[in-house]
Amino acid sequence: MKSLNVELSDTLHSVLDSKTSSVSFEVVWEKYGKQETTPHKVTKKMIFCIIISVVIISGGGLAAASSLLSSYTQNLRSAAHANGIFEYINGTPVSNQEFDSFKAGQELVSELNHQSINENQIIQMFNRNQVLYQQAQKDGLIVSDQQAKNFALKVQQTLEHPSKTVSQSNASQIIQILKAEEKGLGVSDQEYWTHIAPTFYKVDLSIGKLKQEFYTQYQTEHPGATYLQINNAWNRYGKMLLEKASIRIS
């Protein structure tokens, strides 16, 4: 499975304590990657699903969404048994398992937040993440396995032992999603945090490093640029990489 998209933020706690309807998963490099975090205002719109890229559900919480979680579990089970290659991106094979898992997470997020999303949109999001990760690899911005494991441990501790800075209800909602995911993947809680989550975090944190490098360079070249201008430039950059990519459906 590959990761979902990543946004930058100042702290993980601020993400988990957000009061918005959906929450972004953010990278804290000054603690976990030996990289400074650029202090930008964050848009709370990304996901914390499959790898904890989160969803904080609006209206009614997860109690009203048990059937959606059951469907998510079943979709992950199906994805785990998917065979074959979905596509090739710049010559790199991407499995049906990877795409189907990503799709399951995106569909869950969409349903929980009462939004609609079609398969073409999911494919575009998936492919964009693939090319961004490939670019991070080219630029030497890949996070080490140990850094990813350390970050996974910190997230696990934050969720299991919420402090006064973290909403207990938000943490509980995230844990319910993770339990559904673990069930779908057929892994224990320990297996998830020691083997599954670090794999996902490695991808997302690497994309986060690429994004931070882009932000820093853009600010240097465009002094006084607003967060919105920088973020729009980042989105154009991702679109450009996607347009230049060689994508062949298997």
C-alpha positions as CSV (number, residue, x, y, z in Angstrom):
1,M,0.0,0.0,0.0
2,K,1.1,3.5,-0.7
3,S,0.4,6.6,1.3
4,L,-2.2,9.3,1.1
5,N,-1.3,12.9,0.7
6,V,0.6,15.0,3.2
7,E,0.4,18.6,4.5
8,L,2.9,20.4,6.7
9,S,2.0,21.7,10.2
10,D,3.7,22.8,13.4
11,T,2.6,19.9,15.7
12,L,0.9,16.5,15.7
13,H,-1.1,17.6,18.7
14,S,-2.7,20.5,16.9
15,V,-3.8,18.1,14.2
16,L,-5.5,15.7,16.7
17,D,-7.1,18.5,18.6
18,S,-8.6,20.3,15.6
19,K,-12.3,21.1,15.8
20,T,-12.8,21.1,12.0
21,S,-14.7,18.3,10.2
22,S,-11.5,16.8,8.8
23,V,-7.9,16.9,9.9
24,S,-4.6,16.9,8.1
25,F,-1.7,14.7,9.0
26,E,1.4,16.8,9.5
27,V,5.1,16.4,9.7
28,V,7.1,17.6,12.7
29,W,10.7,17.5,11.5
30,E,12.3,19.4,14.3
31,K,11.6,16.4,16.5
32,Y,11.5,13.4,14.2
33,G,13.4,14.2,11.1
34,K,16.1,16.6,12.1
35,Q,14.6,19.2,9.8
36,E,12.9,22.5,10.7
37,T,9.2,22.8,10.2
38,T,8.2,25.8,8.2
39,P,5.7,27.8,10.2
40,H,2.8,28.1,7.7
41,K,-0.8,28.4,8.4
42,V,-2.4,24.9,7.7
43,T,-5.5,24.1,5.8
44,K,-7.4,21.4,7.6
45,K,-8.6,19.3,4.7
46,M,-6.4,16.2,4.3
47,I,-6.8,12.6,5.6
48,F,-5.6,10.5,8.4
49,C,-6.9,7.1,7.1
50,I,-5.2,3.9,6.2
51,I,-2.0,5.3,7.8
52,I,-3.7,7.5,10.3
53,S,-3.9,10.4,7.9
54,V,-7.1,11.2,9.9
55,V,-10.7,11.9,9.6
56,I,-12.6,13.6,12.3
57,I,-16.2,13.0,11.5
58,S,-18.7,15.8,11.4
59,G,-22.1,15.2,13.0
60,G,-22.8,12.1,15.0
61,G,-19.3,10.7,15.1
62,L,-18.3,7.2,14.3
63,A,-21.1,5.6,16.2
64,A,-23.4,6.5,13.4
65,A,-21.0,5.1,10.8
66,S,-20.4,1.5,11.9
67,S,-21.7,0.2,8.6
68,L,-19.2,2.3,6.8
69,L,-16.4,1.0,8.9
70,S,-17.6,-2.6,8.2
71,S,-17.5,-1.8,4.5
72,Y,-14.0,-0.4,4.9
73,T,-12.8,-3.5,6.6
74,Q,-14.3,-5.7,3.9
75,N,-12.8,-3.5,1.2
76,L,-9.3,-3.8,2.8
77,R,-9.7,-7.5,3.0
78,S,-10.5,-7.7,-0.7
79,A,-7.6,-5.3,-1.5
80,A,-5.2,-7.6,0.5
81,H,-6.0,-10.4,-1.9
82,A,-5.9,-8.4,-5.1
83,N,-3.4,-9.8,-7.6
84,G,-1.6,-8.2,-10.6
85,I,-0.3,-4.8,-11.6
86,F,-2.7,-1.8,-11.7
87,E,-0.4,0.4,-13.7
88,Y,3.2,1.5,-14.4
89,I,4.3,5.0,-13.4
90,N,7.6,6.1,-15.0
91,G,8.3,2.4,-15.4
92,T,7.6,1.5,-11.7
93,P,4.9,-1.1,-11.3
94,V,2.0,-0.3,-8.9
95,S,0.0,-3.2,-7.7
96,N,-3.8,-3.6,-7.7
97,Q,-3.4,-4.1,-3.9
98,E,-1.9,-0.7,-3.5
99,F,-4.5,1.1,-5.5
100,D,-7.5,-0.8,-4.0
101,S,-6.3,0.0,-0.5
102,F,-5.9,3.6,-1.3
103,K,-9.3,3.7,-2.9
104,A,-10.9,2.1,0.2
105,G,-9.5,4.8,2.4
106,Q,-10.6,7.6,0.1
107,E,-14.1,6.2,-0.2
108,L,-14.4,6.0,3.6
109,V,-13.2,9.5,4.1
110,S,-15.7,10.8,1.5
111,E,-18.6,8.9,3.0
112,L,-17.8,10.0,6.6
113,N,-17.6,13.6,5.5
114,H,-20.7,13.4,3.3
115,Q,-18.8,14.1,0.2
116,S,-18.8,12.5,-3.2
117,I,-15.8,11.2,-5.1
118,N,-15.5,9.2,-8.3
119,E,-12.9,6.7,-9.4
120,N,-11.2,9.1,-11.8
121,Q,-10.6,11.6,-9.0
122,I,-9.2,8.8,-6.8
123,I,-6.8,7.7,-9.5
124,Q,-5.6,11.2,-10.0
125,M,-4.9,11.6,-6.2
126,F,-3.2,8.2,-6.1
127,N,-1.0,8.9,-9.1
128,R,-0.1,12.4,-7.8
129,N,1.2,10.8,-4.6
130,Q,3.2,8.2,-6.5
131,V,5.0,10.9,-8.6
132,L,5.7,13.1,-5.6
133,Y,7.2,10.1,-3.8
134,Q,9.3,9.3,-6.8
135,Q,10.5,12.9,-6.9
136,A,11.4,12.8,-3.2
137,Q,13.5,9.7,-4.0
138,K,15.3,11.5,-6.9
139,D,16.0,14.5,-4.6
140,G,17.4,12.4,-1.8
141,L,14.7,13.3,0.6
142,I,13.6,9.8,1.7
143,V,13.0,9.3,5.4
144,S,14.9,6.4,7.0
145,D,13.2,3.3,8.2
146,Q,14.1,4.2,11.8
147,Q,12.7,7.7,11.5
148,A,9.5,6.3,10.2
149,K,9.4,3.8,13.1
150,N,10.1,6.6,15.7
151,F,7.3,8.7,14.2
152,A,4.8,5.7,14.3
153,L,5.7,5.1,17.9
154,K,5.0,8.8,18.8
155,V,1.6,8.7,17.0
156,Q,0.7,5.5,18.8
157,Q,1.6,7.0,22.2
158,T,-0.3,10.1,21.4
159,L,-3.5,8.2,20.5
160,E,-3.3,5.8,23.4
161,H,-2.4,8.3,26.0
162,P,-4.0,11.6,25.0
163,S,-2.8,14.6,27.0
164,K,-4.6,17.8,27.8
165,T,-3.6,19.1,24.4
166,V,-5.3,16.2,22.5
167,S,-9.0,15.7,22.3
168,Q,-9.9,12.3,23.8
169,S,-12.9,12.1,21.5
170,N,-10.9,12.7,18.4
171,A,-8.3,10.2,19.4
172,S,-11.0,7.6,20.1
173,Q,-12.5,8.2,16.7
174,I,-9.2,7.7,15.0
175,I,-8.6,4.5,17.0
176,Q,-11.9,3.1,15.8
177,I,-10.9,3.6,12.2
178,L,-7.5,2.0,12.9
179,K,-9.2,-1.0,14.5
180,A,-11.3,-1.5,11.4
181,E,-8.2,-1.2,9.3
182,E,-6.3,-3.7,11.4
183,K,-9.2,-6.1,11.1
184,G,-9.3,-5.7,7.3
185,L,-5.5,-6.2,7.0
186,G,-5.6,-9.2,9.3
187,V,-2.9,-7.8,11.7
188,S,-2.6,-7.3,15.4
189,D,-2.2,-3.9,17.0
190,Q,1.5,-4.5,17.6
191,E,2.0,-5.7,14.0
192,Y,0.3,-2.6,12.7
193,W,2.4,-0.1,14.7
194,T,5.8,-1.9,14.2
195,H,5.5,-3.0,10.6
196,I,2.5,-1.5,8.7
197,A,2.3,2.1,9.9
198,P,6.1,2.8,9.5
199,T,5.9,1.8,5.9
200,F,3.1,4.3,5.2
201,Y,4.8,7.0,7.3
202,K,8.0,6.6,5.4
203,V,6.2,7.6,2.2
204,D,4.2,10.4,3.7
205,L,7.1,11.9,5.6
206,S,9.3,11.8,2.5
207,I,6.6,13.7,0.5
208,G,6.5,16.1,3.5
209,K,10.2,16.7,3.2
210,L,9.8,17.4,-0.5
211,K,7.0,19.8,0.2
212,Q,9.1,21.6,2.8
213,E,12.0,21.9,0.4
214,F,9.6,23.3,-2.2
215,Y,8.1,25.8,0.2
216,T,11.6,27.0,1.4
217,Q,12.8,27.5,-2.2
218,Y,9.6,29.2,-3.3
219,Q,9.9,31.7,-0.4
220,T,13.5,32.4,-1.3
221,E,12.6,33.1,-4.9
222,H,9.4,34.9,-4.1
223,P,9.9,37.0,-1.0
224,G,6.6,38.0,0.7
225,A,4.6,35.2,-1.0
226,T,1.5,34.3,1.0
227,Y,0.7,30.8,2.2
228,L,-2.0,30.6,-0.4
229,Q,0.3,31.5,-3.2
230,I,2.9,29.0,-2.0
231,N,0.4,26.2,-1.6
232,N,-1.1,26.9,-5.1
233,A,2.4,26.7,-6.5
234,W,2.9,23.4,-4.8
235,N,-0.3,22.1,-6.3
236,R,0.8,23.2,-9.7
237,Y,4.1,21.4,-9.2
238,G,2.4,18.2,-8.4
239,K,0.2,18.6,-11.4
240,M,3.2,19.2,-13.6
241,L,5.0,16.1,-12.3
242,L,1.8,14.1,-13.0
243,E,1.5,15.5,-16.5
244,K,5.1,14.7,-17.3
245,A,4.9,11.2,-15.9
246,S,4.7,8.1,-18.1
247,I,1.6,6.2,-16.9
248,R,0.7,2.9,-18.5
249,I,-2.4,1.1,-17.4
250,S,-1.7,-2.6,-17.1
